[in-house]
Amino acid sequence: MNRKEAKYTDFSLCNEMMETPTVMAGFDTAAVEPFAERLSLGKHIFLTGEGSSRILPAKRALYNLQKQGTPLAVFTDGGAQAMEYNLADALVFGASNSGKTKELIRLFTKLKSGGNTNLFGITANKGTPLEKLSSMTHVLSCGTENAVAATKSVVEQGLFYDALFTLFSGGSLDHLSQAGDGVQAALETEIDPHVIKTIAEAGTIYFAGRNNGVAEELTLKTNEITHKKSDFLEGTYAVHGIEEVMNKNDVVIIIDPFEDEEAKFAECLSEGVGLSIIAVSTRKTRFPTIMIPESGYYQNYVELAAGWNILVETGIALGINLDKAERARKVGNEFMGE
């Protein structure tokens, strides 16, 4: 993706992606301190929202907490399913850019009426139904997104959770500017046209990788940006039976492959099915690899940006209007009350 070429800059989607490094560099961790102060070891913490407002932000948070080891009990699920949970004593964080996502508003209404006073909103707008229901609300600083697919807001929501749990443990978010540089490098990486042609001609585009939100979020973005079918294959699920229904014109894009599992992926998918495998990694793999810089704690954001780059190039190759969709809406399921 090139920020100077009209075929990219004519789309809000590309411009919003390119604003992400600035959003990262300017993230205000101090604004998250009042929320971190409310975390309690005596209660469990529930992170909810729908689509892009939950997939990467919440799942990245859980992944990192498990890697680091934490005394906190942190969970995530969508708002509709959470209506069936006992969250009376939970600290509930709900993310919705619009502030009026139906599932989240219904959940917060139920919890507030039941006496829960630990409801926290994360939104891009002020004066929303979510803010009215929340004990405290964090308003994102990234600005409006005009494209259907959420991008820079996803990263800022992720940074909110990064700051929330880092501050609680006594740490701080450092090197955000350098992390933004890594994201920009991934966005601007030139991708082999043959790789893009292979993806553009695929029947189904599969994403495989850790359950940290990256591959799953890119699966959703594939639907919105390229209008192609896609599926998320968690961990090594790709070699545990789904190969039975894959076709040789499908593509599997692996985010940060498990090195010990590369041979099995090649055996089952490249050789067994005959499909193409593409990797996104900081190292060379046995597959065609889109190389990205190493960014430590912020690596998931760089991986996400590389995926955005792939999808933009694919969408342009297919002649797609990157800012619009045939059926998808900016607010998936909108609360229509006050």
C-alpha positions as CSV (number, residue, x, y, z in Angstrom):
1,M,0.0,0.0,0.0
2,N,1.4,3.4,-1.0
3,R,0.1,6.5,0.7
4,K,1.0,8.6,-2.3
5,E,-0.9,6.7,-5.0
6,A,-4.5,7.7,-5.8
7,K,-5.6,4.1,-6.2
8,Y,-5.1,3.9,-2.4
9,T,-5.7,7.4,-1.2
10,D,-9.0,7.6,-3.0
11,F,-10.4,5.2,-0.3
12,S,-11.2,6.3,3.2
13,L,-10.3,2.7,4.3
14,C,-6.7,3.1,3.2
15,N,-6.4,6.6,4.7
16,E,-7.8,5.3,8.0
17,M,-5.4,2.4,8.1
18,M,-2.5,4.8,7.4
19,E,-3.6,6.9,10.4
20,T,-3.1,4.0,12.8
21,P,0.7,4.7,13.5
22,T,-0.2,8.2,14.6
23,V,-3.1,6.9,16.7
24,M,-0.6,4.5,18.4
25,A,2.1,7.1,19.0
26,G,-0.4,9.6,20.5
27,F,-2.3,7.1,22.7
28,D,-2.9,8.6,26.2
29,T,-2.4,6.0,28.8
30,A,-3.2,8.5,31.6
31,A,-6.8,8.5,30.4
32,V,-7.0,4.8,31.3
33,E,-5.7,5.1,34.8
34,P,-9.2,5.7,36.4
35,F,-10.4,2.5,34.9
36,A,-7.3,0.5,36.0
37,E,-7.9,1.7,39.6
38,R,-11.3,0.0,39.6
39,L,-10.0,-3.4,38.8
40,S,-10.3,-5.8,41.8
41,L,-8.8,-9.2,42.5
42,G,-12.0,-10.1,44.3
43,K,-14.2,-9.9,41.1
44,H,-13.9,-11.3,37.6
45,I,-13.6,-9.1,34.6
46,F,-15.7,-9.5,31.5
47,L,-14.8,-8.0,28.1
48,T,-17.6,-7.8,25.6
49,G,-18.7,-6.2,22.4
50,E,-19.5,-7.3,18.9
51,G,-17.4,-8.0,15.8
52,S,-14.2,-5.9,15.5
53,S,-14.9,-4.2,18.8
54,R,-14.3,-7.5,20.6
55,I,-12.4,-9.9,18.4
56,L,-8.9,-8.4,18.5
57,P,-9.1,-6.1,21.5
58,A,-10.5,-8.7,24.0
59,K,-8.8,-11.8,22.6
60,R,-5.4,-10.1,22.5
61,A,-5.8,-9.0,26.1
62,L,-6.7,-12.6,27.2
63,Y,-3.8,-14.0,25.2
64,N,-1.2,-11.7,26.7
65,L,-2.6,-12.1,30.2
66,Q,-2.2,-15.9,29.9
67,K,1.3,-15.6,28.5
68,Q,2.4,-13.3,31.3
69,G,0.5,-15.1,34.1
70,T,-2.1,-13.1,36.0
71,P,-4.1,-13.3,39.2
72,L,-7.1,-11.7,37.4
73,A,-10.0,-13.8,36.1
74,V,-10.7,-12.3,32.7
75,F,-13.3,-13.6,30.2
76,T,-14.9,-12.6,27.0
77,D,-18.1,-13.4,24.9
78,G,-20.6,-11.5,22.8
79,G,-23.4,-9.5,24.4
80,A,-26.3,-11.8,23.5
81,Q,-24.8,-14.9,25.0
82,A,-23.6,-12.9,28.0
83,M,-27.3,-12.1,28.8
84,E,-27.4,-15.8,30.0
85,Y,-24.5,-15.3,32.4
86,N,-24.4,-14.2,36.1
87,L,-22.4,-11.0,35.8
88,A,-23.9,-9.3,38.9
89,D,-20.5,-9.0,40.6
90,A,-18.4,-8.7,37.5
91,L,-16.5,-5.6,36.2
92,V,-17.9,-5.4,32.6
93,F,-16.1,-3.6,29.9
94,G,-18.2,-3.1,26.7
95,A,-16.8,-1.7,23.5
96,S,-18.9,-0.2,20.7
97,N,-17.7,2.5,18.4
98,S,-21.2,3.7,17.7
99,G,-22.2,3.4,21.4
100,K,-25.5,1.9,20.3
101,T,-24.9,-1.7,19.5
102,K,-28.1,-3.5,20.4
103,E,-26.5,-6.6,22.0
104,L,-24.4,-4.4,24.3
105,I,-27.1,-2.0,25.2
106,R,-29.5,-4.8,26.2
107,L,-26.8,-6.4,28.3
108,F,-25.8,-3.2,30.1
109,T,-29.5,-2.3,30.6
110,K,-30.1,-5.7,32.3
111,L,-27.0,-5.4,34.5
112,K,-27.6,-1.9,35.6
113,S,-31.2,-2.6,36.5
114,G,-29.9,-5.5,38.5
115,G,-27.6,-3.3,40.5
116,N,-24.3,-3.7,38.8
117,T,-22.4,-0.4,39.2
118,N,-19.2,-1.6,37.5
119,L,-20.1,-1.1,33.9
120,F,-17.5,0.6,31.7
121,G,-18.0,1.8,28.1
122,I,-15.4,2.2,25.3
123,T,-16.8,4.1,22.4
124,A,-15.9,6.6,19.6
125,N,-18.8,8.9,20.3
126,K,-20.1,11.1,23.2
127,G,-23.7,11.2,24.5
128,T,-24.6,7.6,23.4
129,P,-26.9,5.1,25.0
130,L,-23.8,3.2,26.1
131,E,-22.4,6.2,28.0
132,K,-25.7,6.7,29.7
133,L,-25.6,3.2,31.0
134,S,-22.0,3.1,32.0
135,S,-20.4,4.0,35.3
136,M,-17.4,5.5,33.4
137,T,-16.8,5.8,29.6
138,H,-13.6,6.1,27.6
139,V,-14.1,8.0,24.3
140,L,-11.6,7.0,21.6
141,S,-9.4,9.7,20.1
142,C,-8.9,8.1,16.7
143,G,-11.7,10.1,15.1
144,T,-14.5,9.0,12.7
145,E,-14.1,6.1,10.4
146,N,-16.0,6.4,7.1
147,A,-15.3,3.0,5.6
148,V,-17.5,0.1,6.6
149,A,-14.6,-1.9,7.9
150,A,-13.2,-0.7,11.3
151,T,-9.4,-0.4,11.4
152,K,-7.7,2.3,13.4
153,S,-10.4,2.1,16.1
154,V,-9.7,-1.6,16.6
155,V,-6.1,-0.8,17.4
156,E,-7.0,1.9,19.8
157,Q,-9.5,-0.3,21.6
158,G,-6.7,-2.9,21.9
159,L,-4.4,-0.3,23.3
160,F,-7.1,0.6,25.9
161,Y,-7.0,-3.0,27.2
162,D,-3.2,-3.1,27.0
163,A,-3.0,0.0,29.2
164,L,-5.8,-1.2,31.5
165,F,-4.0,-4.4,32.5
166,T,-0.5,-3.0,32.3
167,L,-1.3,-0.1,34.6
168,F,-3.0,-2.4,37.0
169,S,0.1,-4.6,37.3
170,G,2.3,-1.5,37.9
171,G,3.8,-1.3,34.4
172,S,3.5,1.2,31.6
173,L,3.1,1.2,27.8
174,D,6.4,2.1,26.3
175,H,7.7,2.5,22.8
176,L,4.4,3.2,21.2
177,S,6.0,5.4,18.5
178,Q,8.3,2.6,17.5
179,A,5.4,0.2,17.4
180,G,3.6,2.6,15.1
181,D,6.7,2.5,12.9
182,G,6.3,-1.3,12.7
183,V,2.7,-1.0,11.7
184,Q,3.5,1.5,9.0
185,A,6.3,-0.7,7.6
186,A,3.8,-3.6,7.5
187,L,1.2,-1.4,5.7
188,E,3.7,-0.3,3.1
189,T,5.4,-3.6,2.5
190,E,5.3,-4.5,-1.2
191,I,3.6,-7.8,-1.8
192,D,4.4,-10.1,-4.7
193,P,1.7,-9.6,-7.4
194,H,1.6,-13.4,-7.9
195,V,0.6,-13.8,-4.2
196,I,-2.2,-11.2,-4.6
197,K,-3.4,-12.9,-7.8
198,T,-3.5,-16.3,-6.0
199,I,-5.5,-14.8,-3.1
200,A,-7.8,-12.8,-5.5
201,E,-8.6,-16.0,-7.4
202,A,-9.2,-18.1,-4.3
203,G,-12.6,-19.7,-3.7
204,T,-12.2,-19.4,0.1
205,I,-9.6,-17.4,2.0
206,Y,-8.8,-19.1,5.3
207,F,-6.8,-17.5,8.1
208,A,-4.9,-19.7,10.5
209,G,-3.1,-18.7,13.7
210,R,-3.3,-18.2,17.4
211,N,-6.5,-17.4,19.2
212,N,-5.2,-13.9,19.9
213,G,-7.7,-12.0,17.7
214,V,-5.4,-11.3,14.7
215,A,-6.4,-14.1,12.3
216,E,-10.0,-14.0,13.3
217,E,-10.2,-10.2,12.9
218,L,-8.7,-10.6,9.4
219,T,-11.3,-13.2,8.6
220,L,-14.0,-10.6,9.2
221,K,-12.1,-8.0,7.3
222,T,-11.8,-10.4,4.3
223,N,-15.6,-10.5,4.1
224,E,-16.0,-6.7,4.4
225,I,-13.1,-5.7,2.1
226,T,-12.8,-8.3,-0.6
227,H,-16.4,-9.6,-0.4
228,K,-15.0,-13.2,-0.5
229,K,-15.8,-16.1,1.7
230,S,-13.4,-16.6,4.6
231,D,-13.0,-18.7,7.7
232,F,-10.8,-18.6,10.8
233,L,-8.9,-21.8,11.6
234,E,-7.7,-21.5,15.2
235,G,-4.3,-22.9,16.1
236,T,-3.7,-26.1,14.1
237,Y,-7.4,-26.7,13.4
238,A,-6.5,-26.6,9.7
239,V,-4.9,-30.1,9.9
240,H,-7.6,-31.7,12.0
241,G,-10.3,-32.6,9.5
242,I,-11.3,-29.5,7.6
243,E,-9.0,-30.4,4.8
244,E,-11.7,-32.9,3.8
245,V,-13.8,-30.0,2.3
246,M,-11.0,-27.7,1.1
247,N,-10.3,-27.3,-2.6
248,K,-7.0,-26.7,-4.5
249,N,-8.2,-23.2,-5.4
250,D,-8.5,-22.2,-1.8
251,V,-5.8,-20.2,0.1
252,V,-4.7,-20.5,3.7
253,I,-2.9,-17.5,5.2
254,I,-1.0,-18.4,8.4
255,I,-0.2,-15.6,10.8
256,D,3.0,-16.3,12.6
257,P,3.1,-20.1,11.9
258,F,4.1,-22.5,14.7
259,E,7.5,-23.6,13.4
260,D,7.1,-27.2,14.6
261,E,3.8,-27.5,12.7
262,E,4.9,-26.2,9.3
263,A,5.7,-29.7,7.9
264,K,2.2,-31.0,8.9
265,F,0.5,-28.0,7.2
266,A,2.5,-28.6,4.1
267,E,1.7,-32.4,4.1
268,C,-2.0,-32.0,4.7
269,L,-2.8,-28.8,2.8
270,S,-0.1,-28.1,0.1
271,E,0.4,-31.8,-0.8
272,G,-2.8,-33.3,0.3
273,V,-5.3,-30.7,-0.9
274,G,-3.1,-28.9,-3.4
275,L,-4.0,-25.4,-2.1
276,S,-1.7,-22.5,-1.6
277,I,-0.3,-21.5,1.8
278,I,1.0,-18.0,2.5
279,A,2.7,-17.0,5.7
280,V,3.0,-13.6,7.5
281,S,6.0,-13.8,9.8
282,T,9.1,-12.1,11.2
283,R,11.1,-15.1,9.9
284,K,11.3,-17.0,6.7
285,T,9.1,-20.1,6.6
286,R,8.8,-23.0,4.2
287,F,5.9,-21.2,2.5
288,P,5.9,-17.9,0.5
289,T,6.3,-15.4,3.3
290,I,5.3,-11.8,3.7
291,M,8.0,-10.5,6.1
292,I,7.2,-8.1,8.8
293,P,9.4,-6.3,11.5
294,E,9.7,-7.6,15.0
295,S,7.8,-5.4,17.4
296,G,7.8,-7.3,20.7
297,Y,4.7,-6.7,22.9
298,Y,3.0,-4.9,20.0
299,Q,3.6,-7.7,17.4
300,N,-0.1,-8.4,17.0
301,Y,-0.8,-4.9,15.7
302,V,2.0,-5.3,13.1
303,E,0.5,-8.7,12.0
304,L,-2.9,-7.1,11.7
305,A,-1.5,-4.3,9.6
306,A,0.2,-6.8,7.3
307,G,-3.2,-8.5,6.9
308,W,-4.8,-5.2,6.1
309,N,-2.2,-4.6,3.4
310,I,-2.9,-8.0,1.8
311,L,-6.7,-7.4,1.8
312,V,-6.4,-3.9,0.3
313,E,-4.2,-5.2,-2.5
314,T,-6.6,-8.1,-3.1
315,G,-9.7,-5.8,-3.1
316,I,-8.1,-3.4,-5.5
317,A,-7.1,-6.4,-7.8
318,L,-10.8,-7.5,-7.7
319,G,-12.1,-4.0,-8.5
320,I,-13.9,-3.7,-5.2
321,N,-15.0,-0.4,-3.7
322,L,-13.1,-0.7,-0.4
323,D,-15.3,1.8,1.5
324,K,-18.6,0.1,0.8
325,A,-20.3,-3.3,1.0
326,E,-23.3,-4.8,-0.6
327,R,-25.0,-5.8,2.6
328,A,-22.7,-5.2,5.6
329,R,-23.4,-2.1,7.7
330,K,-21.2,0.2,9.7
331,V,-23.3,-0.6,12.8
332,G,-24.2,-4.3,12.5
333,N,-27.2,-4.5,14.9
334,E,-28.2,-1.0,16.0
335,F,-30.2,-0.3,19.1
336,M,-33.1,1.8,17.9
337,G,-34.2,3.3,21.3
338,E,-33.1,6.5,22.8
